[in-house]
Amino acid sequence: MTATPTARPGLLIGVLAFAGIAASITQTMITPLIALLPGIFDTSSANTAWIVTATLLAAAVAVPIAGRLGDLFGKKRMILISTLPLILGAIVCALAPTVEIMIAGRALQGLGMGMVPLAIALLRDGVPRERLSSAIATVSATLGIGGAVGLPVAAAVIEFADWRALFWGSAVVTALTALAILRVAPNSPAGARGQRFDGLGAAGLAVGLVGLLLAISKGSEWGWASPLTLGLLALAVVALLLWGAWELRTKDPLVDLRTTARPRVLLTNIASIFVGFGMYASMLVLPQVLQLPSSTGYGLGQSILQAGLWMAPAGIMMLLLSPVGGRLTDARGPKFTLVLGATIIAAGYGVALLGMGSTWGILATGLVINSGVAFAYGAMPALIMGAVPQSETAAANGFNALMRSLGTTIGAAVIGVVLSQMTTPFGAVAVPSEAGFRVALILGAGIAVTAAVLAAVIPAPKPVERAVAIEAEPERVSA
């Protein structure tokens, strides 16, 4: 059974894009607060770091599970359910008297992050095929748009109002998003009728992901050779191997690994890891260069608010270019768009190496890199949805979103190690050196080139398979 496209596809696209921006702002709005949290809660930086880590871990577990539940019980229903922990988590954070309660609130917000891949999957049910590629690109790009816009907005709130207003505002925006989705989104049918939810598979994946992401994100703090880090990595390997064996045996798996192993899906997911890394490297480097004191000789001496404003146009560029990427996908296919996007990201790092000595150079860098991200982030869901059955659309999108998240986590860890090892004294503290930033930028460029190469070898669908797929599933995006 397939859904009938809505009579107001433009309104649906706008509402789902707004939902994506609201969700991604939830992730990034904490950034300007990080340095202030130890003072706010009278605790150590190590303790407040869990406020960020809790969101990361909860989102990694929730995204693939929410996708599968969307296939089983309807995508609109699961999007609405996903707004509940986002709202509740925001309220908990706004009222949090201690760091432990703040961590719990941020973990709740992480549980709602499955909303974005669900929204992308819902487009397949509610948007006519001729508008689907642009719609996917627009909603997918909101992950970056929200991040770029959220930073200056959060910085402005913190500078001119109480920081708790951030979370009250987040709760209100998410509630409005839920109301809009309730009124506008179509009641998409469950695509995997008669199947059961794989609870054991969900638990196994959760254990494996938590172990892996904790080891990656905390390895530099705990020591990469520490018993805790190595133990978590070992736990992750064992849990994920057992999970994979179970998924191949069970009748109704959480993630259909046979579908995931198809070359088009597998290579797209691997490329997604590298694109996530390539995008996030710039997000770690550029704000630091902007905010370091000019007396270092290479810092640009901007406040948090000023740095956010210099970065914001990059998010606007993503919003403007994402429909262009969709039209390019229609004309040349999502593989071409992904290769082009990754190549542009690599070129953006070249701009950074030449222009990191000025605010205008940083602005140009953000514009170029986010232009590539707009193309790449729109192409990856299009490739995935063009290669999986409609009954697995949400789960496959959730898994792809997980791969992108894994890429950003690895990127944060690797760039963090580079910048922590290549430092220079500044007063009583050590700050990342100019050479460290340049190495990080070169690394980002190399990762982006690798993503482009991986995308270039994604196989095209066979003509017979393509014809059968289009006949059986008319909503499928052009591949």
Secondary structure, DSSP 8 states (H G I E B T S, - for coil): ------S-HHHHHHHHHHHHHHHHHHHHTTGGGTTTHHHHHTS-HHHHHHHHHHHHHHHHHHHHHHHHHHHHH-HHHHHHHHHHHHHHHHHHHHH--SHHHHHHHHHHHHHTTTHHHHHHHHHHHHS-HHHHHHHHHHHHHHHHHHHHHHHHHHHHHHHHS-THHHHHHHHHHHHHHHHHHHHHS-----SSTT----HHHHHHHHHHHHHHHHHHHHHHHH-TTSHHHHHHHHHHHHHHHHHHHHHHHSSS-SS-HHHHTSHHHHHHHHHHHHHHHHHHHHHHHHHHHHHS-GGGSS-----HHHHHHHHHHHHHHHHHHHHHHHHHHHHH-HHHHHHHHHHHHHHHHHHHHHHTTSHHHHHHHHHHHHHHHHHHHHHHHHHHHTTS-GGGHHHHHHHHHHHHHHHHHHHHHHHHHHHHHSEEEETTEEEE-HHHHHHHHHHHHHHHHHHHHHHHT-----HHHHHHHHHH-TT----
